[in-house]
Amino acid sequence: MTAQTSDRWVVSPVRSVTGQVGVPGDKSVSHRALMLGGIADGVTTVEGFLESEDCLATLKALRALGVSIEQPSASCVRIQGVGIEGLRGTEQPLDMGNAGTAMRLFMGLLTSQNFDSILVGDQSLMRRPMERAAAPLRLMGARIETRDGKPPVVIRGTPALRGIDFKMPMASAQVKSAVILAALRGSGVTQVTEPAPTRDHTERMLACFGVELQREGPTVSLQGGQRLRGAHVSVPGDFSSAAFFLVAGCIAEAREIELRGVGMNPTRTGLLDILRLMGADITVSNLATRGPEPTADLRIRPSKLRGIDVPLELVPLAIDEFPIFFIAAACAHGRSLLRGAEELRVKESDRLATMSEGLTALGVPHRLLADGMQLDGRGGPGPVFQAGRIDSRGDHRIAMSFAVASLQAGGEIEILDTANVATSFPGFAGLARELGLNLRDGATGVRTSG
């Protein structure tokens, strides 16, 4: 489908970026702070909340379920929790918008309630798989229906869930979190064993709300029936948002940038490890703890990147950052290889196929694989990317990645279907401009600030 004219960017080549900026609050942490605050006893205050469309979908759904939420400012939320048994049903479907995280976590949260629920989303979300979260919940006694494995998700409330010992067939923080959230009202102990480390935001956040969990190697366990206490949550800067500017600083030809207060949860920073293996000049300073999450400032300087084979153990720790990794790999010297990333096929778009289409349009040699990509870097004198048109397929991370490619482009890059950037990083264009990218709204020709 052709993108609307107003939903496109035109990005002209520049060669340097510079500045000191903070990235917006972490989307994954914001989702979880809202949900756990909603079922806690007492008041929860969330500072640094990401007011993106995805997080606002979670906020609106909780309000529909009877949770009182005030927003004194865009980045501050005050939640009057209703307790672990206090949510109330609604006859209307709960609209998750584009938020796959919200839908899968709500599956875990709502399956143990005393009422039925229906979860829906936008066109993109309605095509995404939900059975990998539904299947382990059914082992707990949940009654969940999907349509050919996809939304709408119909949940028949089942308060008497039982604890299970679940060995995950594939690494997925969302599936793990759905099972843990369902276990809060279940009987007995629930254990979840991961085949590889995944994001642990849910475990950290539950501890912040007074819930006791045990971690032994790859297994996390939780005793059902625990209550949550209202808490004060400080949300760190989103590493996934910082990732675009990490790569921008590396592939620029001059100057440097500093990103302040970035979340440094080790289950999220796989891209940082990957870039360092490629030779990136990135300095970490001011390590601190912000609420349940560690943070730091990152200084990024132009770097001579080299191609690498991405270690398999880093794949689940960088799964959302591979679109921008492909931009870095294109600018590196030598060949890069990514395998074991088949999950990219079922994100907001088929990210492997969509990135391949974009790289082809910009003249970058590569080979698309079933579970990854082999890419021949073109680092050296002269532009890496030719001018061209990119269809982002409505995928926010694809759009932002190709905007960063303008730092090594030989002409203008037109990026179609950019409206969904607001789902995760509504201020991206303005921040990109602040650092030096020449990004304009395609309809007006004006350098956009939103």
C-alpha positions in Angstrom: 0.0 0.0 0.0 1.4 3.4 -0.9 2.2 5.6 2.1 0.4 8.9 2.6 2.5 11.9 1.5 2.3 13.4 5.0 3.8 10.2 6.5 7.2 10.3 4.8 10.6 11.8 5.4 13.2 13.2 3.1 16.7 12.9 4.6 19.6 14.7 2.9 23.2 13.7 3.4 25.3 15.1 6.2 28.6 13.9 7.5 28.7 14.7 11.2 26.6 14.7 14.3 27.3 16.4 17.6 25.6 17.3 20.8 24.6 16.2 24.3 21.0 14.8 24.6 18.9 12.6 26.6 16.8 9.9 25.0 13.1 9.3 26.0 12.0 6.9 28.7 12.3 3.2 28.2 9.2 1.7 26.5 9.5 -1.8 28.0 9.9 -0.3 31.6 7.0 2.1 31.1 4.6 -0.6 30.0 5.5 -2.7 33.1 5.4 0.2 35.5 1.8 1.0 34.4 0.6 -2.6 34.7 2.1 -3.4 38.0 1.1 -0.1 39.4 -2.4 -0.8 38.3 -2.6 -4.0 40.4 -0.6 -2.8 43.4 -2.0 -1.7 46.7 -1.6 2.0 47.1 -0.2 4.8 44.9 2.6 4.3 42.3 4.4 7.3 40.8 6.3 6.8 37.5 8.8 9.4 36.5 10.4 9.4 33.0 7.3 7.7 31.5 7.5 7.4 27.7 4.4 9.1 26.3 4.4 7.1 23.1 1.4 5.6 21.3 2.3 2.1 22.5 2.5 3.1 26.2 -0.6 5.2 26.0 -2.4 2.1 24.7 -1.5 0.4 27.9 -2.6 3.4 30.0 -6.0 3.6 28.2 -6.6 -0.1 28.7 -5.9 0.1 32.4 -8.3 3.0 32.7 -10.9 0.9 30.9 -10.3 -1.8 33.5 -11.0 0.5 36.4 -7.6 1.9 37.3 -7.4 5.6 38.1 -4.4 7.2 36.4 -3.4 10.8 36.4 -0.8 12.4 34.2 0.5 15.6 35.9 3.0 16.0 33.0 3.9 14.1 29.8 6.6 12.2 31.5 5.0 11.7 35.0 2.2 9.3 35.8 0.4 8.7 39.1 -1.5 5.4 39.5 -4.0 4.6 42.2 -3.7 0.8 42.3 -6.7 -1.4 42.7 -4.9 -4.4 44.1 -4.2 -7.8 42.7 -8.0 -8.7 42.6 -9.4 -5.2 41.8 -9.5 -5.0 38.0 -13.0 -4.9 36.6 -14.1 -6.1 33.1 -15.2 -4.0 30.2 -17.6 -5.1 27.4 -15.5 -3.3 24.8 -12.4 -4.9 23.3 -9.1 -3.5 24.7 -7.2 -1.8 21.8 -3.5 -2.4 22.1 -2.7 -0.3 19.0 0.7 -1.4 17.6 2.0 -2.6 21.0 2.9 -6.3 20.8 4.4 -6.1 24.3 1.2 -4.7 25.7 -0.9 -7.5 24.1 1.2 -10.4 25.3 1.7 -9.0 28.8 -2.0 -8.3 29.1 -2.7 -11.9 28.1 -0.8 -12.9 31.3 -2.4 -10.2 33.5 -6.0 -10.8 32.4 -6.2 -14.6 32.1 -6.4 -15.0 35.9 -9.2 -12.4 36.3 -12.9 -13.0 37.2 -14.1 -11.6 33.8 -13.6 -12.1 30.1 -11.5 -9.9 27.9 -10.9 -9.3 24.2 -7.6 -7.9 22.9 -7.3 -6.2 19.5 -4.8 -3.9 17.8 -4.0 -2.1 14.6 -3.6 -3.8 11.2 0.0 -4.6 11.9 -0.6 -6.1 15.4 -3.5 -8.1 14.1 -1.1 -10.0 11.9 1.4 -10.9 14.6 1.6 -14.3 16.3 0.2 -14.7 19.8 0.2 -18.5 20.3 3.7 -18.6 21.8 2.3 -16.6 24.7 -1.1 -18.4 24.8 0.3 -21.9 24.8 2.1 -21.8 28.2 -0.8 -19.9 29.7 -3.1 -22.8 28.7 -0.8 -25.1 30.6 -1.7 -23.1 33.7 -5.4 -23.6 33.0 -6.1 -20.4 31.0 -8.8 -20.4 28.4 -7.5 -18.3 25.6 -8.6 -18.3 21.9 -6.8 -16.8 18.9 -7.8 -16.6 15.3 -5.3 -18.8 13.3 -2.8 -17.9 16.0 -3.3 -14.2 15.7 -5.5 -11.5 17.3 -8.2 -11.0 18.3 -7.3 -12.7 21.5 -10.3 -13.8 23.5 -9.6 -14.5 27.2 -12.1 -16.3 29.4 -11.2 -15.3 32.9 -9.9 -18.3 35.0 -9.0 -17.3 38.5 -7.9 -20.8 39.6 -4.6 -21.0 37.6 -2.0 -23.5 38.7 1.7 -23.1 38.8 3.8 -24.8 36.2 7.4 -25.7 35.4 7.8 -24.2 31.9 10.9 -24.7 29.8 10.7 -22.1 27.1 11.3 -23.5 23.6 12.7 -20.2 22.4 14.0 -17.1 24.1 11.3 -14.5 24.5 11.0 -11.9 27.3 7.4 -11.3 26.4 6.4 -14.9 26.8 8.4 -15.2 30.1 6.6 -12.0 31.4 3.2 -13.2 30.4 3.7 -16.5 32.4 5.1 -14.6 35.4 2.2 -12.1 35.4 -0.3 -14.9 35.2 1.4 -16.7 38.1 0.8 -13.7 40.5 -2.8 -15.0 41.1 -2.0 -18.7 40.5 -1.6 -21.4 43.1 1.7 -22.9 44.0 5.1 -22.1 42.5 5.7 -21.2 38.8 9.1 -21.8 37.3 10.2 -20.5 33.9 13.5 -21.7 32.4 15.0 -19.7 29.5 17.2 -21.3 26.7 19.1 -18.0 26.6 19.0 -14.8 28.7 16.3 -12.3 27.8 15.2 -9.0 29.1 14.6 -9.1 32.8 12.6 -5.9 33.2 9.5 -7.8 34.6 11.6 -9.5 37.4 13.3 -6.2 38.3 10.0 -4.3 38.4 8.2 -6.9 40.5 11.0 -6.7 43.0 10.5 -3.0 43.1 6.8 -3.6 44.0 7.8 -6.0 46.8 7.3 -9.3 45.1 9.8 -12.1 45.9 11.3 -14.1 43.1 14.1 -16.5 43.0 16.7 -16.8 40.2 18.9 -19.9 39.9 20.8 -20.0 36.6 18.4 -19.8 33.7 15.3 -20.4 35.9 13.2 -17.8 37.6 10.5 -18.9 40.1 7.6 -17.2 41.8 5.2 -18.2 44.5 1.6 -17.3 43.6 -0.6 -15.2 45.8 1.7 -12.4 46.6 0.5 -8.8 46.8 2.2 -5.8 45.3 2.9 -2.5 47.1 2.7 0.8 45.4 6.2 2.2 44.5 8.1 5.1 43.0 9.5 4.1 39.6 12.2 6.1 37.7 12.3 5.1 34.1 15.7 5.2 32.4 16.4 6.4 28.9 15.5 3.7 26.4 18.5 1.9 25.1 16.6 0.9 21.9 16.1 4.5 21.2 19.7 5.4 22.0 20.8 2.7 19.6 20.1 4.8 16.5 22.4 7.6 17.8 25.0 5.1 18.9 25.3 4.0 15.3 25.0 7.6 14.0 28.0 8.6 16.2 30.0 5.6 14.9 29.5 6.1 11.2 29.8 9.9 11.2 33.0 11.3 9.8 33.6 14.0 12.4 32.8 15.2 15.9 31.1 13.2 18.7 27.8 12.9 20.6 26.9 12.2 24.2 23.7 10.4 25.3 22.7 10.9 28.9 20.9 8.6 31.4 20.6 5.6 29.0 19.3 2.4 30.5 22.2 -0.1 30.8 20.3 -3.3 31.8 22.7 -6.0 30.7 19.8 -8.0 29.1 19.3 -5.0 26.7 22.7 -3.8 25.7 23.7 -6.5 23.2 24.1 -3.9 20.5 26.7 -2.1 22.6 28.7 -5.3 22.8 28.3 -5.9 19.1 29.5 -2.4 18.2 32.5 -2.8 20.4 33.4 -6.1 18.7 33.2 -4.1 15.5 35.7 -1.5 16.8 33.3 1.2 18.0 34.8 4.0 20.1 32.2 4.3 22.8 32.9 5.4 26.4 30.6 4.6 29.3 30.6 6.9 32.3 28.5 7.9 35.3 27.1 4.5 36.0 24.2 4.7 38.4 21.0 3.0 39.4 17.7 4.6 38.5 14.9 2.8 40.2 15.2 -0.9 39.4 17.4 -0.2 36.3 21.1 0.8 35.9 21.9 3.9 33.8 25.0 5.6 32.3 26.1 8.3 29.9 27.5 7.2 26.6 30.1 9.1 24.5 30.3 8.0 20.9 33.1 9.0 18.5 33.5 8.3 14.7 34.9 4.8 14.4 36.4 2.5 11.8 34.0 -0.4 12.0 34.9 -3.9 10.8 32.6 -6.7 9.8 31.9 -9.5 12.3 30.0 -12.7 12.8 27.4 -11.7 15.5 27.8 -14.1 18.4 24.7 -16.2 18.9 24.5 -15.5 22.6 24.1 -11.7 21.8 21.2 -12.2 19.4 18.4 -12.2 22.0 20.0 -9.3 23.8 19.9 -7.1 20.6 16.8 -8.4 18.8 15.2 -5.0 18.4 18.4 -3.3 17.4 19.3 -5.3 14.3 17.7 -2.9 11.8 20.2 -0.2 12.9 23.0 -2.9 13.2 22.5 -3.5 9.4 23.3 0.2 8.8 26.4 -0.1 10.9 27.4 -3.3 9.1 27.0 -1.6 5.7 29.4 1.1 6.8 32.0 -1.4 8.1 35.1 -2.8 6.4 34.5 -6.5 5.5 31.7 -8.9 5.8 29.2 -9.2 8.6 26.9 -12.2 9.3 23.8 -12.5 11.5 22.2 -15.9 12.1 19.7 -17.1 14.7 17.4 -14.0 14.3 14.3 -15.6 12.8 12.2 -13.7 15.4 12.8 -10.6 13.2 10.4 -12.2 10.7 7.4 -11.6 13.1 8.0 -8.0 14.4 6.0 -4.9 13.2 7.1 -6.0 9.8 9.2 -8.9 8.5 12.3 -6.9 9.5 14.7 -9.1 7.6 12.8 -8.8 4.3 12.0 -5.1 4.8 15.7 -4.2 5.6 16.8 -6.3 2.6 14.4 -4.3 0.3 15.8 -1.1 1.7 19.4 -2.1 1.4 18.8 -3.2 -2.2 17.2 0.2 -3.0 20.3 1.9 -1.7 22.8 -0.3 -3.5 24.2 -2.3 -0.6 25.4 -5.8 -1.5 24.0 -8.5 0.9 22.3 -11.9 1.0 19.0 -12.4 2.8 18.9 -15.6 4.9 16.0 -17.4 6.6 17.2 -16.4 10.0 19.5 -13.4 9.3 21.6 -11.7 6.7 25.1 -11.7 5.3 26.2 -8.2 4.4 29.3 -6.9 2.6 30.4 -3.7 4.3 31.4 -0.8 2.0 33.4 1.2 4.6 36.0 3.5 3.1 36.2 6.6 1.0 33.0 7.7 -0.7 29.3 7.2 0.2 28.1 3.8 1.3 24.4 4.3 0.4 23.1 5.7 -2.9 20.1 7.9 -3.1 16.8 6.0 -3.1 13.3 5.5 -1.8 12.6 3.2 1.2 9.2 1.7 2.1 9.4 1.2 5.9 6.2 -0.9 5.8 5.0 1.1 8.8 7.9 -0.2 10.9 9.3 2.5 13.2 12.7 0.9 13.6 13.1 0.5 9.9 12.3 4.2 9.3 14.6 5.5 11.9 17.5 3.2 10.8 17.4 4.5 7.2 17.3 8.1 8.5 20.6 7.4 10.2 22.0 6.0 6.9 22.0 9.6 5.5 25.3 10.1 7.3 26.9 7.9 4.7 24.6 8.6 1.7 25.4 10.0 -1.7 22.0 11.6 -2.2 18.6 12.1 -0.6 16.9 9.2 1.0 13.1 9.2 0.9 11.4 7.1 3.6 7.8 6.2 3.3 5.2 5.3 5.9 6.8 6.9 8.9 3.8 7.6 11.1 4.4 4.7 13.4 7.6 6.2 14.7 5.3 7.8 17.2 4.6 4.3 18.7 8.0 4.2 20.3 10.0 7.4 19.7 7.6 10.3 19.1 10.5 12.9 19.4 12.9 11.1 17.1 12.9 13.6 14.2 13.4 16.6 16.5 16.3 14.9 18.3 17.8 13.8 15.1 17.7 17.4 13.8 19.2 18.6 17.1 22.2 16.4 16.6 22.6 17.5 13.0 20.7 15.2 10.7 18.9 17.0 7.8 15.5 15.4 8.1 12.5 17.1 6.5 8.8 16.3 6.4 8.1 15.0 2.9 4.8 16.8 2.5 6.0 20.3 3.3 9.7 20.2 2.7 10.1 21.7 6.2 12.6 20.2 8.6 10.3 18.5 11.0 10.6 18.8 14.7 8.3 15.9 15.8 
